[in-house]
Amino acid sequence: MRIGINTPVVTRFPGGHSAWEANAGIEEIARIAVTADALGFHHLTCSEHVAVPAEVAEIRGGTYWDPLATLGYVAARTERIRLATQVLVLGYHHPLEIAKRYGTLDAVSAGRLILGLGVGSLREEFELLGVPFADRGARADDSLRALRAALSQRQPSYHGLYHEFSDMIVEPHAVQPRVPLWIGGRSARSLRRACELGDGWVPFGLGFDELRTLLGRHRPPDDFEIVLSAGHVDPIGDPAATRNALERAAQAGATVVGAGVHAQSVDHYCEQLAALADIRTRYFPRDEER
């Protein structure tokens, strides 16, 4: 089983983060990343919002570290762990902007980028950025096709419904021949989009029964990643419940499991990661990296 870390500090949902995170900064994030790297965790995450309306922040939270800056710093402090945007909102960026900025991150991290991407749902943020909201799904599909054509290419070319480019140099660019694209969402449409245009699906806000039903109706292609969350676990305090959460995610179809851990401090967080790694090693055979 491959387990990724839902990075603390970088995103703080109301009622969903620990008190110590409020005063933590980049050194605490880096320490957790270095620990997760040494313990063999698959990836860590960083999400994206540019600006969240105050009333929306009461529900979604208002703290969102910029993923490019954050993951760039973490890349310099780690060696193997993969760096996942979970997720970038496609409509906020031109595909070549993503290809250049995150292609550079892939280059400086020696090919450890995973691009988690989503359509987006916060209308106020679209309007703030001057981005069309109504047709964001169609625009996202076109952006995904354009990204696939542009990533890892010095001179990309694409002619689509919303985006068109050629005779342009993008240097540096991603060093992976095929950067993994994980598509976020919670609908059957997002799963179809992921199967058609991506390399993995990162659902949110769905129970395991709903996930099993969706995955049973839309069989993913071979080598497709299903990235399911085990939620926040307590490997030291309740190893049996932690093991059960991982098993439930695997039974629902996960090929990669995302998890956070309950902790009272950064020291405790790192201790919890070590206990989680021990549970993974003892009870779950580890797949070869894909």
Secondary structure, DSSP 8 states (H G I E B T S, - for coil): -EEEE--SSSEE-TTSS-GGGGG--HHHHHHHHHHHHHTT--EEEE---S---HHHHHHH-SEE--HHHHHHHHHHH-SS-EEEEEEEEGGGS-HHHHHHHHHHHHHHTTS-EEEEEE----HHHHHHHT---TTHHHHHHHHHHHHHHHTT-SS--EE-SS-EE-S----S---SSS--EEEEESSHHHHHHHHHH-SEEEE-S--HHHHHHHHHHS---TT-EEEEEEEEE-TTT-HHHHHHHHHHHHHTT-SEEEEEE--SSHHHHHHHHHHHHHHHHHHS------
